[in-house]
Amino acid sequence: MTARRIAYLLTAVLAVYFVLLGRQGVLLIQAGGVAPIGLGLGVLILPLIGAWVVVATLRAGLRHQHLARRLHDEDGLPDTSGLPRRPSGRIDRDAADAYFAARKTEYEVAPDDWRTNYRLAIAYDTAGDRGRARATMTRAVALEEEERRHQEQARS
């Protein structure tokens, strides 16, 4: 099963869960009384927050996929498959550090290019720094959108 199908399946399961949770919130509110109404309102808020998280996560995933497709078409998609791995499947630390150093050097040459930001985000992820990977990927998305806007304005 592909990652996309798994994401759709999990989103559908969450949607059912949110509906059931919302129903319970409504039932609590209908029961009346201060405590049940307060709990019911609290329970109704949870599906809204959950839906927002799901939508934000799916949008980010689709944007990252768009960048990956563009880089693949440009033959610039980073390849970490050749890096040596530990028995656990994780990339060897020294290899990850060397890979990261190469991507960091590439980034320093062109820090405002979404391509180098994308590859640096993959390097951060390979090195295990998920927070910086997310932040750098967010920057790559913003830079690519800006580049696309400038290209559209130039055509007009």
C-alpha positions, 0 to 999 in steps of 0.5 A: 500500500502506498503512502498516499493510500495510507494517508487517505485511509487514516484521514477517513478513519479520523473523519469517522472518529471526529464525527463520533466525537462530535456526536458525543459532544452534542449529546452531552450538551443536550443532557443539560447542566453546567458540567455536561454542557462544559464537557460537551463544548470541550469535546466539540472543540477537539474534532475542530482542532483535529481537523485543522491538524489533518488539513495542515499536515495533508497540505504540507505533504502535498506541497513537499510532494510537489517540490519532490516532483519538480526536483525529480523532473529537473534530475536534482532529487537527493538520493540517500539510498546509497548511504550505509545503514546500521542493522536497525535500518537507520543511516550510519551516523558518519555517513549522515554527517558527511552527507549533511556537510555536502548539502550544507556547503551546497546550501551556503552557495545558494541559500535563497534557492528552494532546491538547495533548501529542499536538499538541506531539509532532507540532509537534516532529516537524514542526520536525525534533526527533524525540527530543522528539517521541517523548518528548512522544508517550510522555507523551501516551499515558500521560496518555490512559491515565490519563484513560481509567482515571479515566473507567472508575473514575468509571463504576464 
